[in-house]
Amino acid sequence: MTTGKDLRIRSKVISEGANRVPNRAMLRAVGFKDEDFKKPMIGVASTWSEVTPCNMHIDGLALHAKKGVQSSGGAPLIFNTITVSDGISMGHEGMLFSLPSRETIADSIEIVTNAERFDGLVAVGGCDKNTPACLMAIGRMNIPAVYVYGGTIQPGKLDGKDVDIVTAFEAVGQYHDGKMTEKELHKVECSVCPGPGACGGMYTANTMASAAEALGMSLPGSSSTPAISSGKAVECAEAGKQVLELLEKEIYPKDIMTKKAFENAITVVMALGGSTNAFLHLTAIAHSVGVDLTYDDFERIRLNVPHIADLKPSGKYVMQDLNDIGGVPGVMKLLLEQGLLHGDCLTVTGKTLAENLADAEPLQADQEIIRPFDQPLKPTGPLVVLRGNLAPEGAIAKMSGMKKLRFTGPAKVFDSEDEATAAILNDDIHKGDVLVIRYCGPKGGPGMPEMLSVTALIVGKGLGGEVALITDGRFSGGSHGFVIGHVAPEAQVGGPIGLLQNGDQVVIDSETQEIGFEVSAEELERRAKAWVQPPLKFSKGVLAKYSRLVSSASKGAVTDLFE
């Protein structure tokens, strides 16, 4: 790995010497002048795309980042990578490609940056997989870099109330249950996404943006500044300038993304009641920088951090509301004052987290979005690790807004999301059932599809909190209810979830943190001997490669874990 002083000559290998004339000739074609070859070359990784509102505006943001680099004496070059829309790919086979897109984004940024020998990087992302992918690539390469979040969408308005994309998914369930007309459903469809930006609640995109800021890899305020705010363009330009300062000071991602920084990220995610996907992505980012991060770390931190943010999906408010009363910096300032953050962690500003937060405005006093510490929504973090004979490596439950802490019921087992969806629509799932959807893990899905459409149908059918859902797949940050995902080992590799049978009594207890099913050890052994591993679902193409390389969800579902 290239570090320290050696890093400063990365771009010189293509700009110095007579034998580099062809290299320079090609750069002249894209606008370089003689003086540019003496400057650090900075890549600007843009995830711009028209396939999702989360990223539709990022081309403009990338240009602002480029100008920021130029104004500080760097030679910037914009390049693109792919993105997929989680919302649009939800509920059909397109969702199989969502999590694999994280690896493709990270790989493509690593490939372009290293091939072009950039000295530093600004990465601008929007949708769910963009943030972790950019940080994974940055961590692997360990060159000076700043991540910029494209920003949250504004809430839509319908009949005087705020609505968002989860409103649309839940409206489908209400429509199928006869509680909403087709005309009313169409009004919802036309109202929930008013323009650019990532889904507005504390769903995965906003969760991971908040985590990135807490890690120290984004400029203060990046995670809560709305997409359409003029401040977002200013931030991008500042990020471009800041990369040159990081290069000058020789501050690298591994100096910033330390174990203590990841503990800060987990603390912020727990306080905000973020997405269960934070487990998957933070573990993967930690792997990229060689930090040992396990479920035990999440649990240790969770027990000391109250859930204080009344944000969707289980709460009332959205990210723009939080921004209006002080944003994520205001929340972090409060957490630091309570002794819950490591203030000495270095950040991309070149200052420590405590130094950054000293300049941050405190949260407004007259607000209801962030609860006082003596009146939390939950005294501990709502993202709970469960273990037991159903999930020896662990499973993740989001208990925010849940009144029931224990659930016992008969299993109704399905080997695909489509089969489960049909059962819900046919009213075959009843109060007290434990709906199990398996063979949906990283290998078995493949791609660990999200179950937002299923959870939304359950809520729309009036069964929210009355039916438990267990899967070796995962959930959108917009999912809520009694839902448990990331069950590991997954069914595809012989995990116990693959041995469940209809009618088995399943016990889920968030207080004892147990998840199990009531069968004898002898019966479990008999089922294991009788189990036959099904073939992987794809033999060619990206999903075939992915399913053969991907690790367990408990290890971040990474594709470069070779033990």
N, C-alpha and C positions, 0 to 999 in steps of 0.2 A: 504494500500500500504506500502511496505517495503522501508524505506528511511534511510539516515544518517548512524549512527553506526550499526544499526540493519542489514543493507545490507551486511556487511562484514562477517556475520555468515551464509549466505544462504547455502553455500556448506558444512559447518560444520555439518549440520543436517544429512548428509549421510556419514560423515567421522569420527565422534567421538562417542564413547560409545560402550559397548559390544553388545547391541541390533542392532548395525549397521553392524555387521560382514557380513551378507548377501549382504548388499549394497556394501561394500568394496570388497568382493569376486568377484562380477560381474565386478567391475572396474579393479581389478587385471587381469581379463581375457582379457581386452582390452589394457593392458600395464602399468597400474599404479603400482608404487613401494611404499614402506613405506613413503618415503619422499614426494611423490606427494599428500598424504592426508593432508599434512600440508600447501599446497599451495592453492591460489585462483583457483577455477575451471572456466575456460573461454571457452565458446562455440564459435565455428567458424561456422557460418551459410553459407553454400555453395549452390549457385543456379546452380551448374554445371549440364549441360545436353547436350546431342548430338542433341537435336531437333532444335537448332538454333545456328548460328555462334556467336550470342551475348554472349553465355554462354559456348561454347565448350572448352574453355581454363581455366575455373574458378576452376577446380579441382586442377590444379597446383598452382593457386594463393592462394587457401585455405591452401595448404601445406606451402607456404611461411608465411602466417599469423600465422599458428600453430608454426612454428619455431620461429617467433618473440615473441610469448607468452612464449614459453619454455625458450628462452634466457633471459627473464626478470623475471623469477621466478614464472611463472604461470603453471597451469596444463591444457592444452588445449584438447578439444575434437571436432572433426569435425562432423557435421551432415548436411544432405541435405534437401532441400525442392524442390518443383516443380517449373517449369517455362513453359510458352508456348511461341511460336514464334508468335508475332503479324503479321509479314510479311507473314508467311506460313498460318496462320489462316484467312487471309484477303480475303474477297470476297465470302465467303461461310459460312455455319452454324458454322464452327469452331470459328468464331469471337465472337459468343455469349458467349464463355467461357473465353475470354481474360480479361475483367474487373473483373469478378468473381475470376480469378486467383490471383488478387491482395489481395483479402480477404483471400484466402486459404493460400497464402504465409505468410501473416502477422499472421494468426491464427496458422499456423504450427510452426513458429519461437517462438511465445509466448508459445505455448504448450510445446515444447521440452525444451526451456530454463527454464521455471518455473518447469516443472516436474523433471528435472535433477538438479535444484537448482544452476545453474551457477551464478557466481558472476559478470561476465561481458560478453561482446559479441563483436565479430568482424563479420560483415555481408558483404558478397561479392556478388554483383549483376551485371547483365548485361542488359537484355532486358527491355522493357518499364515499366512493372509492378513491376520489382524487386526493384527499388530504393524506390518508395513510400511505397511498402509493408514492406520492411525492416525497414524503418523509422517509419511506423505506429506501428510495433511490438515493436521497441525500445522505442517509446514514451509511449506506454501502460505500459511496464514493468518498465521503469525508472531505469534501471541499467546501469553502465558505459559501453559505447559502442562506436564503431567507424564504420562508413560505408565506404566501399571501392567499387568504381565503376570499373567494369571489363575493361572499356575502349572502345574507338571508333574504328571502322573498318577503314582500309585504303580505299581510293577511288579506284574503278576499273579503268581500262584504255580501251578505245575503240576508235580506229582511232585517237589516240593522245589526246583524251579528257577525263577528269574525268567523271565517271559515277557511279551511285549508285542504290539502290533498287527502288527508285522512278522513275528512268529512265526506269526500266523494266515495271512498272505499266503503265507509260505513253506511252511506246512503244506498248502496247496492243491496246490502243486506236488508235494509228497511223496505226497499222496493220489492224484493222477492218475498218478504213477509207480508206484503199487502198494506204496509204502513205509509207508503209514499207512491204517488202516481208517476207515470212516465214523464209528464210535464214538469213535475216538481224535481224529479231526478235530473232532467235536462237543465233546469235552473241552477242546480248544484254544480253540474259539470261546467257550466259557463261562468261560474263565479269564483271558484276556489284558487285559481292560479292567475293573478292579475298582471304578471310581468316577470322580469328577470329575478334570479336568485334561487337559492336552495330552499327546500321545504322548511316552513317557518317555525315549527315547534322544536322542542329539544329532542329532535330525531337524530339520525346518525350523522348527517352532514354538520349540523350545528354542534353536536356532541364532540366530533373529532376536531372541528375548528377550535372549540374551547380547549380541548386537550392539547392541541398544537401550541396555542398561546401559553398555556400553563407549562408546557415543556420548555418554553423559551425560544421556540423556533419561528414565531411570528411577532410582528411589532405589536405593542400594546393597543388593544381595542380591535384588532383585526377580526376576531371571531364574532363580534356582535355588531359591527358596522354594517348596515343594510347594503344590498347590492346596488341600489339606485342612488345611494348617498354620494355627494361630491367628495366626501371624505375618503371614499374608497379609492378614487383616482389619485388623491394626494398620497395615500398610504403606499400605493404601488410605486410611485415615483420615489418615495422615501426608501422603500425596500431596495430599489435599484442603487441608490446612493449608499445604502448601508452595507451591501455586499462588498463594495470597494473598501469600506472601513474595516470590515471583518478580515478581508484579505491583507490589508496593511497591518492590522494588529495580530494576524495569524491566529484567529479564533476559528476553530473547526467544529462541525456538528458533534463530534464525540466529546468535545469540551463542554458542550451544552446539554446534550441528551444523556445525562448520567442517571444512575439509579435514583438519586434523590429527585431529579427532574421528573422521572416517571411517577414517583410517589406524589409529586405535586399535581400531575395530570390526573391521576386516579382520584385524588382528593377533590378536585374541581368537578370531575364527572359525577362523583357520588353526591356532592352538595347540590348539583344542578338536576340530579335525577336523570342522567343521560341514558343513551342507548346501550343495550346489552352488547352491541357490536364493538363497543370500546374494548372489551376483553380481547376479542379477536385481533383488532387492529393495533392496540398498544403492545400486545405480545409480539406481533409481527415486526413492528417498528423497533422494539427493544432487541429482537433477534438481529436486525440489520446493523446495530451498533455494538453487538456483543454484550448487551446487558441482560443478566439473568432475571427475568420477570415471570412469576408464576401466579396461579390462582391464589396461593397463600398470601401473596403480597396484596392482592385486591381485598381479600378478607381482613387482613390485619389492619389495613387503612380504613376500610368500611366501618369497622366497629367504633372508630373515633370521630367519624364525620357525620353530622346530621344532614338530613335531606331538607333543604331550606327553600328550594325554588318551586313556585307554583306554576310550572310550565307544562304545556301540552307534551305528550298525549294524555296523561292522567290529570293534568292541571288545567288552568284557565287561560294562561297567557302564552305569547309567542316571543321569539327572539327579539323582534323589533321593540316590543314592550320593554324587555329587559334593557335594551340599548338606550331607550329613552330615560331610564332612571339611573344610569351609570354603567351599564354593560358588564361584561365579564371582568374588566379591571376593577370595577366597584366591588364585585363579589369576591375577587381574589384579595383585595385590600382588607375586606372583612375577615376572610379566612386567615390571612397573615396576622391580623391583630389578635385572632383567637389562638395563635400558635400552631395552626394546622398546616402551614406551608413552610418549606425550606427557603428562607429569604436569601440565602447566600448563593443560590444557583445562578450561573452565568446565563445570559440571554443574547439574542442577536442584536440587541442595542449596544452590546459591549459593556453593559451595566448588569448588576445583579437584579434578580427579581424584586428584592426589597427596594432597591434604588428606583426601579421603574414605578413601583406602586406608591412610593413616596410622593410622586408627582400626580398620581391619579386622584380624581375627585371621588369622595365617598358616595355611596348610594344615597339617593334622595330619602329624606326622612318620612315623607308622607306617601308611602307606596305600600302595596300589598303583594308584590311579586316575590320578593325575597323576605322570608320570615325571620323574625328575631331568633337568636340562638336558643332562647328559653321557651320558644313556641314553634318548634320545627314541625314540618309535616310528618317526619319520622325521626326518632332520635338517632338512628344509624342510617348508613347509606342503603338505598333501596335495591341495589344490584347484588344479589345473593348467590353464592356458590353452594350448590347442593351436591351431596355425594351419597352413594349407597349401592346396593346390588344392581340397580338399574343404570347407574352412571359412575363406575369406579374412578374414572379420570375427572369426573365433575360434569355439572350441568349448570346453566345460568338462568336465574329467575329474576324478573323485575317486579318488585313488590310495591312500587309506588301506587298510592290510591287504593290499595287492596284492603278490604276489611277482614276477609278470611286469611288466616295464616297457615291453616292446615286443610288439606283436601284429601279425601279418601273416596275411591269409587272404582267401578268396573272399567277395565280397558276396552276401548273399541279401536281396533288396530287396522291401519291402512298402510299400504306400501307405496302410496303416492299421494301427492297433494290433490290431484284430480279426483281420485276416489273419495277422499275426505270431503272435498267441496261438494260433490254430488250427494253425499250422505247428509251434509248440513242442509242443502237446498231441499232435499226430500224429507226433511224433518225426522231423520233417523238418529239424530244426536239429541239427547235429552238432559235435563238438569241432573247433575250428579255424575255424569259420564266423564271418563278420562279419555279424551281423543288423542290417539297416538299416530303420528305420521313419521314413518321411518324410511330407510334407504334414501335419505335426503341429505346425508352428510357431505363433507368435502369430496370424498371418493364416490360415494353412492349416488349423490344427486345427478351427476357430479355438480360441484360448485356451491353446495350448501344453500339452496334457494331460501329466500325469505318467505314468510307465511302471512304477510300483511292482509292479503285478500281473504284468507281463512279466518284470521282473528277479527277482521272487520265484519265478515258475515256472521260470526258468532255474536258480536256486539249488536249488529243490526237485527238479529233474530231475538234479541232480548235475553241472551244467555251469558252476557258478560259477567265474569266472576262466578257463574253457576256451572260452567264447564271448564275443566282443566285441559290444556293442550300441551302435549309433550312431543318433542321432535329432535332428531339428530341434525336437522336443518337449523335455521336461525330465524330471527324475527326482524322486521323493519323497526327502526327507532320509533315509528308511529304506532306500533302494536301496543296494546295494553289489555289487561285482564289477567287471568290466572294462567300464564304461559311460561313454559320452561323449554329452553332451546340449548343448542350446543352439546347435547348429550353425547358423551364420549366414554369409551370407544363407540364409534358409529356402527350401525347394523352391517354395513358392507364388509367390515373387517371382523365380524363375529362378536360385536359388542352385545351385552345383555338385552338391549332394546330390540335386537333382532330375534330374541327368544320369547318375547311377550306373546301371549295368546289372548284372544277375546275372552272377556270375563274375569281375567286375573285381577285381583284387588291391588290397586296401586295406591301408595301412600306418599304424599308430598307434604313436608313439614318445614316451613321456612324458619321456624324458631330453633328446631334442632338441626336444621339444614340437612335433612335426609330426603332421599328419593329412592324408593324401592318398590318391589312387588312381592306379594306374599306367596312364595313357592318354596318348597323345601330344597335344601342343597342337593339332595338326590335327584329331585325332579329337574332342577336346573342343569345338572350334569347330563341327565338323559336327553334333554332338549339340545344341549350343546353338541352332543355326539350325533344327534340326528340332523343338525343344521347343515345345509349345503350352501356354500358361498355362491351367490349368483354371479354371472360374468359382469364385468364392467359394461356400462351402457353404450360406450363409444369406443370404436377401434381405430378411428382415423380423426385427424384434425385436432384443434386446440383443446377440446374437452377430453380427448383420448390422452394427450400429453399431460394435461392438468391432473386427471384422475390417477395417473401412475406416479406423479411426482409429489402430490400434495400431502402435507402432514396432517396429523390430528388437529381438530379444532382447538384442543387444549394447548397446542403448541403454536397457535396463530394461523393455522392452515397456510403455511408458507411452502414454497416449492424448492427451496434450496437448503433444506435441513437434511444433511447426509450424515448419519451417525454410524 
